[in-house]
Every structure is written in structure tokens, then in C-alpha cells.
């Protein structure tokens, strides 16, 4: 018993947590850690101090409600001894079985009229000890025996000596009562009462410290007391405050971003969304947390404007594989009818967690995409007529020549307006521009949607006919185009008649010519098709200053 008590005393004295024992709210024991926590010079400064001295008002109320600072414990072993009396157990008719006395026991029942109870000094360390399926025996003289039977779950023992430790006495529904009417020893009536609360201690210098206090009823020198273990929560509170600051900082920053941020769990539900994302989705006043993207009335589109299922969205791929995907473009058709284009990235919120949600961030690039498309359009289209320009037509022709198996382009038509220079010289360039715009519209109406028509400069147009075309079909098409352009044009009060010369150059499978060579051959064919009065050039059909020579 002595060795066990000494080991426990060593643990208590060197524990990083504070520990006190109080009787009726007065401290009778404190370990060094408690003295350090309260800022006292030593444990001696704490002995005899009221516990309430070290509690703020709110904490005192909390402890009163929980019983941590009660004047009398809810469960305790009370020993009432008077001179000239003997304490005997009432458990059996013949209390003659003595309980084993420990060598260092400090609480001994009086057995003769001349004996009196002895109490231990204040410098002992507390201990709550329970052993299952055992009996709690109080130390007694050979003439007396006091025995308390414990429950199968717990069997506390009270044993206090000047050099040992008090043990918690909390046996359920059992009692020890003196056989004589003058003395009584009553066992606890509530099993294993343990009370826990978070309170604020007042230190010796007036500062405060948050702690968690755990109290258990015990016996101290044969009297009822409370043993309280105190854990300093300062570091925990500091970490919690730091975490709250970090979360607040994150929330503030994310809520101020112009970039949308959405966290989506593995079931496709929205866990969090910032205001920018809600605005982009067209639902700034809704709270979509807990809902799926599909339930928001949004239709997803891929970069080409085709319907995109949520299962094929990059966020779904991130959730499935853990892969981080950056700078993908997708569209949404909102419930208000607007189509917005977004550039997004997705990654796992917690990469080390196999059940992690995904965070998707995206910018609204609708205006940028429209501007870029406008720039691309301007770079590849004629600003006056809106037709493909020279560079785009030649690029399409080069692509067609590079395919040997199938011929996406079968025939090239070179169209030149006869006498257009005279219109510019006599009526002015403004009317000449109007004539070119009307001619472009008539060409588009006379061709199929899959055919390509472009303006390659001045009054010259190039047509790429797709698919196979028979000579008869080709002749009918040329006649129809010439007839359409020959219809009178009314421009600013002037009635203008325009005729066109059309040169035809077929493409053969595996054609080895360059786009410029095909363009030159079509130009020569067009020149030969001109009426004699509109020709310029030598007898071989070459025009002066031709820009299409191969």
C-alpha cells in the first residue's frame, strides 16, 4: 500500500495539471502545478484560502450549480466520533470481524473510552482509487470493524496517512452506520459523482486564466472533501481564437472576390458558395447550400456550346480522380435566359482526404470571349461585306488541298465585277461600297451554307464549292450567279447594273498545287471568260500587275 501511495503522490506532485482538495470551500491541499497556475509563491500560500477567492463571479455561480465548490459534498463519508465511544459496523449482528489496518493509515476509529480519533496533516496528496468487485474496508483497531460493500463496478477506498493519499469514497446505495447511538459513520449515497465544468480562475496578481475543472468527492483525513483537477485551457483558447481569426479572414477575403468559389461534395451538393458565384449563377438572393447545380435551373455547356452533363464536368473528374484541372472553359444558360461563359479550375479541398469535397473557382469571361471572337472575326473577315477575307479563304483552301482521301472542296470560282472601276470613278467610293455589299449578299443567297465565299480584294470574290459537282450542275450554278448579280442595284437614287466574269478551276484528288497556284489558275480562267471589251492584258490572258501569279 505504501509503495502505491508513494507512486501516486509522485505523479500528483509532478503533474502538469493543477490539483486541489477543498473542505467546505476551503483549500486543504494544492500541488505545485496549481500554485504555478495561480501565480502563488508556493503551495503554502494556497492552503487555508477560500476557493471562492480564485473564482470570478460567473465561474462561482457555475461551480455552485455543478457542486464543484459546494460547502459539503453530495457524496462523502462522514465519521462522527466522540470520546468514550466505540464505532462498530452495523452490517452484521456480530461486528467482530476486524478490517485490515494499513501501516500508514491516519484515520483510526476509537475503540476504548480513553481513545480519540486522529487526523492527518495537510501536506498529503489526494487520490481517487477504485477497484472493481472488491470491498471497501476502513482501517480500525482489533476491537472494532467498519466495512462498506461496493458495487460490482466500483469500490472506492478511504485511506489517509500523513505520508500517503486520500482515496475517493463513492459507493452506491450502501452505508456504514455506527452500532451505538452516539457515533455514526455514513457512506456516500451517490455512485462515482464526477463533475466537469469550464471556468475562469483569478490568479494571485488579478489576471485570469480559463480552465477545465473536474471534481470528484473524496475523503480527506476522515472528513468529506472534494478533489479537483484543473487543466489550463489558455493554449487551447489561443489556438481556437487563431482558428476563428483565420476562418474569418478566409471568409472575408472569399466573400470580396470577383471570382466565383463553390465547394461541392461528392454527392454533387453545394457546401458553400461566395457572393460572386451566386451573382454569376444569376441567383444573388438565394441560398443554394445543400442543393445540387442541376436544381438551380442552370444548363451546363462545353466550350463549343454543346450540352454538358454534370458527370462530364471537370469538377466531377476532380472528385473521381483527385486531379487538379485548370483553365477550362464552360458555359451556363441561366434561368433568366442569359448565357455566361466561365473559365474555371477545380481541385480537392483536402487532397489527403479520400472523401474530400472539391472546390471550383471560376471567372466570368463572357465579355472577354465576345471581344476575342470579335477580334478573331475582324482578323478573318472583310469589314465591308462581312465575307471571309483573303487569309481565311486561302487557309480553307490549303486545308482542302491537304486532304487526299476526300475532297471537301471540289471547285474554285474566281468572280470579278465588270466595269466596277467606272462606278467608283463616276459615282464615288461610297456608292461603290454599297454595290459591293449588295453583290456579297446576292452571292451568299445563291450558294449553299457549306460553300465558302470570300472577298479577296477590290471587286474580286472567291468561292469554294464543297462536295462533288457535275459539269452540268456547275454550269447552272455559274449562270444563276451571273443572273443574280446582273439584276439592277438601286444605290442612293442611282440605278446600277453590274455584270460579273466567273473563272472556274476544278480540284483533283491528290492535287499538288499550292493555294496561290490554284488562285492564279482561277484568276486566269476568269480573265479568259471576260467579254473582249473588259479585258486587260496580253494575248496569253495574263493581266498586268496581277497579284495572284504563282
Residue, then its C-alpha position, 0 to 999 in steps of 0.5 A: x500500500x505504501x509503495x502505491x501511495x508513494x507512486x501516486x503522490x509522485x505523479x500528483x506532485x509532478x503533474x502538469x495539471x493543477x490539483x486541489x482538495x477543498x473542505x467546505x470551500x476551503x483549500x486543504x491541499x494544492x500541488x505545485x502545478x496549481x500554485x504555478x497556475x495561480x501565480x502563488x509563491x508556493x503551495x503554502x500560500x494556497x492552503x487555508x484560502x477560500x476557493x471562492x477567492x480564485x473564482x470570478x463571479x460567473x465561474x462561482x455561480x457555475x461551480x455552485x450549480x455543478x457542486x464543484x465548490x459546494x460547502x459539503x459534498x453530495x457524496x462523502x463519508x462522514x465519521x462522527x466520533x466522540x470520546x468514550x465511544x466505540x464505532x462498530x459496523x452495523x452490517x452484521x449482528x456480530x461486528x467482530x470481524x476486524x478490517x485490515x489496518x494499513x501501516x500508514x493509515x491516519x484515520x483510526x476509529x476509537x475503540x476504548x473510552x480513553x481513545x480519540x480519533x486522529x487526523x492527518x496533516x495537510x501536506x498529503x496528496x489526494x487520490x481517487x482509487x477504485x477497484x472493481x468487485x472488491x470491498x471497501x474496508x476502513x482501517x480500525x483497531x482489533x476491537x472494532x470493524x467498519x466495512x462498506x460493500x461496493x458495487x460490482x463496478x466500483x469500490x472506492x477506498x478511504x485511506x489517509x496517512x500523513x505520508x500517503x493519499x486520500x482515496x475517493x469514497x463513492x459507493x452506491x446505495x450502501x452505508x456504514x452506520x455506527x452500532x451505538x447511538x452516539x457515533x455514526x459513520x455514513x457512506x456516500x449515497x451517490x455512485x462515482x459523482x464526477x463533475x466537469x465544468x469550464x471556468x475562469x480562475x483569478x490568479x494571485x496578481x488579478x489576471x485570469x486564466x480559463x480552465x477545465x475543472x473536474x471534481x470528484x468527492x473524496x475523503x480527506x483525513x476522515x472528513x468529506x472533501x472534494x478533489x479537483x483537477x484543473x487543466x489550463x485551457x489558455x493554449x487551447x483558447x489561443x489556438x481556437x481564437x487563431x482558428x476563428x481569426x483565420x476562418x474569418x479572414x478566409x471568409x472575408x477575403x472569399x466573400x470580396x472576390x470577383x471570382x466565383x468559389x463553390x465547394x461541392x461534395x461528392x454527392x454533387x451538393x453545394x457546401x458553400x458558395x461566395x457572393x460572386x458565384x451566386x451573382x454569376x449563377x444569376x441567383x444573388x438572393x438565394x441560398x443554394x447550400x445543400x442543393x445540387x447545380x442541376x436544381x438551380x435551373x442552370x444548363x451546363x455547356x462545353x466550350x463549343x456550346x454543346x450540352x454538358x452533363x454534370x458527370x462530364x464536368x471537370x469538377x466531377x473528374x476532380x472528385x473521381x480522380x483527385x486531379x487538379x484541372x485548370x483553365x477550362x472553359x464552360x458555359x451556363x444558360x441561366x434561368x433568366x435566359x442569359x448565357x455566361x461563359x466561365x473559365x474555371x479550375x477545380x481541385x480537392x479541398x483536402x487532397x489527403x482526404x479520400x472523401x474530400x469535397x472539391x472546390x471550383x473557382x471560376x471567372x466570368x469571361x463572357x465579355x472577354x470571349x465576345x471581344x476575342x471572337x470579335x477580334x478573331x472575326x475582324x482578323x478573318x473577315x472583310x469589314x465591308x461585306x462581312x465575307x471571309x477575307x483573303x487569309x481565311x479563304x486561302x487557309x480553307x483552301x490549303x486545308x482542302x488541298x491537304x486532304x487526299x482521301x476526300x475532297x471537301x472542296x471540289x471547285x474554285x470560282x474566281x468572280x470579278x465585277x465588270x466595269x466596277x472601276x467606272x462606278x467608283x470613278x463616276x459615282x464615288x467610293x461610297x456608292x461603290x461600297x454599297x454595290x459591293x455589299x449588295x453583290x456579297x449578299x446576292x452571292x451568299x443567297x445563291x450558294x449553299x451554307x457549306x460553300x465558302x465565299x470570300x472577298x479577296x480584294x477590290x471587286x474580286x470574290x472567291x468561292x469554294x464549292x464543297x462536295x462533288x459537282x457535275x459539269x452540268x450542275x456547275x454550269x447552272x450554278x455559274x449562270x444563276x450567279x451571273x443572273x443574280x448579280x446582273x439584276x439592277x442595284x438601286x444605290x442612293x437614287x442611282x440605278x446600277x447594273x453590274x455584270x460579273x466574269x466567273x473563272x472556274x478551276x476544278x480540284x483533283x484528288x491528290x492535287x499538288x498545287x499550292x493555294x496561290x497556284x490554284x488562285x492564279x489558275x482561277x484568276x486566269x480562267x476568269x480573265x479568259x471568260x471576260x467579254x473582249x471589251x473588259x479585258x486587260x492584258x496580253x494575248x496569253x490572258x495574263x493581266x498586268x500587275x496581277x497579284x495572284x501569279x504563282 
